[in-house]
Amino acid sequence: MKFSKFFIVVFSFPCLITAQNNQPAITDSASKLQEVVVTATRKNSNPLLTPYSVNISGRKQMDDYQYRTTPEALASVNGVFVQKTNHGGGSPIVRGVTGNQTLILVDGIRLNNSTFRYGPNQYLNTIDAYTINKIEVAKGTGSVQYGTDAIGGVINLITNNPQFSADKPAFKAKAIAKYMTGDMEKTARIEAMYSNKRFALLTGISKRNFGDIIGGDTTGKQSPSGYNEWAFDVKAKFLLKESIQLTIASQFLQQQHVPVYHKVQLENFSVNEMDPQQRLLTYARINLQGKSAWVKETEITFSFQQGIEGRNSLKNGSTALRKEEDKTKTTGITADILSVISKRWAANSGIEIYNDKVNSTREDINTQTNVTDSKRGLYPDNSKYGNYSLYSLHHLHLGKWIVDGGLRFNTFKINITDTTLGNVKITPSALVTNGALLYNISKQQTVYASFSSGYRAPNVDDMGTLGIVDFRYEIPTANLQPEKSQHTEVGYKFQSKKISATVAVYYMHLSNLITRVKAGNQIISGYPVYKKENTEAAFIKGIETEFNAEVTQHVYFSSGISYAYGQSLSKQEPLRRIPPFNGRLTGTYRNNKWFAATEFQFASKQTRLAQGDKDDNRIGKNGTAGWQIINLYAGYKLSSFHFNIGLQNLLNEDYRTHGSGINGVGRSGWLAVAIKI
């Protein structure tokens, strides 16, 4: 039976996780046994009653483990495999896909824009890990809930929230310092919060220096790989009335001189770097509590984002320094209405509007004469991309059964003017539906089945790229259609006071995939020429399982494993960038003042390679070797001082996550100190 026949009988359920009462969620073994709130596009429910694979990493875990970056924090989530082209990157692979096929949100606002490229990218690393309160992952679903790009799933990064004071005004402050051996990290951050009954303000600034990463065994220092970073954030909340709350927030992060290590080592570059790598997000959000059952809650968000990616490159022995810059400005307006129609029936309906403007420039500078030659940038300058959608989601509780259903219509307006393509205007659209059915076996056990149709509309990167990308030279393409997916999942969940467990098995069919195709035997600047076409169909299937237990009052155990198998039906070969079998096991001791944890991470070898993997100099014809690493963590709390230490890769394993352009860190240690007032 073809998947299209299911459209008339399937429904939708958006699944993201938040912590109850906006308190930090904890995700070690202990906290997994606590009740949390699962948000179905702003409809709360128990995680046991969520008919999708959902995961959360909370602020407590991030403080304990002191993850260096947001991608490295996300790597701790079961079923998320993080590829790292360079030390300043990190691209999450969810259900076997990455890049512009996985949707990233910041406080529910799209980070993905029209220049997100197919394959790994570095944009997740433009979010300061210290600003994050929770990382939520909904796997295999999200197109009905959040629109284009959510083929693999949705990652929502929820930032820290200031809290109103119950009584008198309050002021809090925190200073954090961290040092890693080998000068691999020097970090300083200051935060401050002021609050009263109707106003709360939280602000912070981070300054960080990352040295060249030192690999395990015989790898040694991988130079150049280090870079500098600074970030600023502010969020203010106003209780205008008991039923009206206004939030205004701004986040800024800039990284300077971020090297692309494998380009320098393998492709004869003396300079190949991102400078700057920068993101700005500013938004205003109003939450209204209504009296009508049809308009119980309303949330309206106005947002502005600007991403800047500069690229500098210079070949060894050459005098031609290439300086490129892409600037993407995005304005957004979203509105969501929660209706509580009856005790058994609730609904979320809304509208989303996002508009991108892309400016792209390139200058070739003679380093001897300083003569500058201006040329076309990577993308057609002044490209415009509009993303408009309507959705409605419905949630039914029928005794032991839960049925959720919904629909989204998404249309796009893409305007590109280019010397190669001419004037191109296309208006693709998509109509998608998702669905889930859950049955309560008992108060502690549920089983579920779900279906999610998804899509990804072609963007400016797909249509307008002209220049060197990874190990190829790309040329523009005009006639592209949306990618499509159909994702089916069945699962089992168990949750008691001391044990929780989940098992999920999934199958995803992909069609109309936009892939890079060789344009004959053309060579430009020493690179083979490629263009994008809708040429491929494929499938990905896999299994994910987790088990968490409170062994004693103070001892906890947590584990998770993930396996994915991808195959191209068009080429009759493995699908590109499929992660190997991988997992994580942790044992933790925790009391009121201190904790200690042992972490074991592993990945098997990956030798099932597509031809594109074999051609990729980050992987090669022999694939990626398997690896196992052991990490130790500990922390101690005094009244105002918190101390944390970490010992990484105790056995000094020389390893690389599959598809990455740089090896992982070798045997090393770090110390972090936080002072709170």
C-alpha angles and dihedrals in degrees: 000000000000119000092236089070090065094064093089095055107035131089140191141256124178113210127195127142129232133172120254116261089003091284118147112275117228121214109185117108092279097054095045086070092054122091113258133175122256114207118216097191088313096328112116127219141151113280089233087064095051111108096207138065106270131171137182136197113194138202093259092060091045091052092048096048097032094213111208095223141006093257090053090050090051091052088072091065113098112245094022115104116189121213117198119202088179141356090266094052140062126174119196117225111206120183089349099306134094143168113040091357092070119063120224121196130188111205087340093307120120115257090181112093137174095280096056103123133221108262130019121349137174102231097107087065091064089077115087108236090213091064095057122101097176139004112210124191126190108186126210095003139071113096094102091042100044110005135232124020097030095115095123094030143270130294113195118191109200113197129217117287127212112229128221116244117247094212130000125008115282137201126198132176138182135190122196130192127180133181129186125198119260088032087277091142138017113174134175127177135173125195131182133183131190123184145169133170095289106020134051129176129187123181137167145170128206129197118187139176119193117194126205110297116250112217130210131271109351098349096090123170114359104211131221099026107106126098144168129251140182130180140183130195137177132177127181128187125198124193097209093173133349087266100037127068126176124199123191119184141169131188127187131179131172130183122191130208098356106182124219095220101194092051091058094043101042109021104050097253121148089190127024114151148134111246113194112010101183143165134184125185124178123172145164120209128186123196119198127190111211133200096216118089089224092054103032096147132008127192121188122182130189114191142178125192134180124189122188123190117182121186127195122188135172127171121223110268093013129116094201109103110189117207117187131177132186119191119189120187117192128188119191139188120184133171129186127185123196115207122192099198095172140337088277102036130060131162141194120205129174155142131241128195124181127172125190130196115191125199118185130181139175132193126186109205125194103223092207101046099022088227110155125211115193116212141169112293127233089275132034106272118249094017115168129208126184123193117190129172148163125203142177125191127188130197123197128187110197109174107283091355130083119195123182127185140173151142139221130196114198127183131179138202114204121185119185127168113189139157089230100043101026117213109342123186120171132167110196119177139188138200114201137177132191132192148183141184121197130186125199108224089180139328088284103038137056137171125200145179124202141179127199126184113202143179144185120210118217111261139196091276091054095048107031111033115131116171147037115334118173106312098342144063113238128206127197125270127193108185105072131140131200120281115238136207139183114200123191123186138176123190150169128216132191126185129173133154092277107018136049129176138171135188123187129180119190144180124195125189116202125197139175089023116184105231137170112256126191113251096221116280097320118146123195122181089347094304129109113249121244136179131190124252138167093247111127142080122184146155135224124196131176153140133242127187137176135189127187129178141178098222095182135347090283105021123082135179128201132179140169136175132186135192129182132180119194129186133180109226092193098051098028091229136103116291116253124267097004108167119237124244104292143166151158134231125189136182118196137188114196137173133159096286110026145018138195127195138185118205128194118191126181145171127187122228118280114216098148095102136173117220087254089058091051091050091049109096089210089066112019132191096299096055127220125317121235120252145188127200134183123210130185126205135182139172139187129195130208123176095276103004129073120188124193130178133183134193111197131199095000094189092050092237116189102224145150129199110239114276095012126134096214136043124250124259118283129219106326145136140218139196125205127187125190125190118197129192 
